[in-house]
Amino acid sequence: MIKTKSLLLNVAISLVVLACGILIGKFLPSTKPKTPKITKYVYYGEINTGCKTPMPPLVHRISRSDIFNKLGGVPNVATAYEISNAIFIRTFGKDKINYSTPFRIELQDGYIWSIEAQSLKTPLLLFYNIRIDKRNGSIDSLFVEK
């Protein structure tokens, strides 16, 4: 009889430990801290550079699509970021761009995206700048400044 009691007791303890393990395993992962959201760029809004009148809209059609001509070639901040990132990687190399700090993006005078990224591993702090026309996606300027 003693062996039977100890066997029942061992089974009961095993079931309790199993139930506790399942409960802990189910609820413990939800208490893990969430990974921080990585910010690729910061949009600083539309700024006026003092230009009296912006350039008039393009008179020729770039595409047959009327939607493209209404929205422009680079309609939003995300598109401007993707284009500038591709150009920075192709021009300067992926290992030269500091992705730990977000890109700085501004819309100047309503039609020029100005994108700025920091350099990485240089003795001087350099900034890579590109200006993209919102209407047709052409690159107005690409330069490096200290």
Secondary structure by P-SEA (a helix, b strand, c coil): caaaaaaaaaaaaaaaaaaaaaaaaacccccccccccccccccccccccccccccccccccccccaaaaaacccccaaaaaaaaaaaaaaccccccccccbbbbbbbccccbbbbbbbbcccccbbbbbbbbcccccccccccccc
